[in-house]
Amino acid sequence: MTARGNKKSLVGWSVSFFAVLLISLLYHLPAQWVVKQTQLLDHLPKNVVVSEIEGRVWQGTLHLSVKQHNQDLGRLHWGLSPGSLLGLKLKAQMRLEQAQGGARWALSTSLLNPQSMHLEALEGQWPLQELMPLMPPSISVLAGRSGAQGQLSLDQIDVQWAMDKNWPTSVQGNVHLSGVDLMGVQIPKLKIEPELIDQTLSLKLNGGGDGWQIGGTSKLTPKSFNHQVTIRADQAAKMPSWVELFMRRNSPVLATLNQKGRW
């Protein structure tokens, strides 16, 4: 073998060695170190606490809770796909396990544009009571006093999220609520269909109970909200009693809510 051949062989061996070494180092990086060194925690709500981080960067778990209420949000599991790196993407299968609920979804982001994150095939179920600590204080406190009942179900939610704006750029899927009893409002079933136009997130509402129907739209932007909700009853006796507390009674069989404001 010539000197040039020996030199090429040495260079090739060295590149292969360091490539394997780099992959091995990345693969065995502790998840706790990676989570604390990156800005992942900055995108969580301020009242959410991350603890008990276990595993490696490619596969691991961590525990989520709400510090003010000492509320357990469950254990988050993740598994990264090393093959996705070949396409300059980072993909992971995520799963959140709770005592009475949970969810699973796929998460992906471009390594060239990490400010955009894609959540797809999001499915899960939660008791409303477990979600209350994540609500604004004015809602969670009142709900805590009166109690919160009901079930939230997510059906094939697909969200493209802008990390820098902290707001979605695309939303698809359906949200279902059943057996809701929140601050005196009782809704046996409610379907929420999201639609995003520009930066306005419209939530189309459709549901009701025995002899009455609820419909309307809630429009949300990063700075404001606009609720337009209508309840129609088949007859006056079927009109829910709680409408008097939150809505305008236009007639014995019609009640409306028109509310605007800023966050």
Secondary structure, DSSP 8 states (H G I E B T S, - for coil): --HHHHHHHHHHHHHHHHHHHHHHHHHT-BHHHHHHHSSGGGGS-TTEEEEEEEEBSSEEEEEEEETTTTEEEEEEEEEE-GGGGGGTEEEEEEEEE-SS-EEEEEEEEESS-TTEEEEEEEEEEEEHHHHGGGS-HHHHHHHHHH-EEEEEEEEEEEEEEETTTTEEEEEEEEEEEEEEEETTEEEEEEEEEEEEETTEEEEEEEEEETTEEEEEEEEE-SSEEEEEEEEEESSGGGS-TTHHHHSEEEETTEEEEEEEEE-
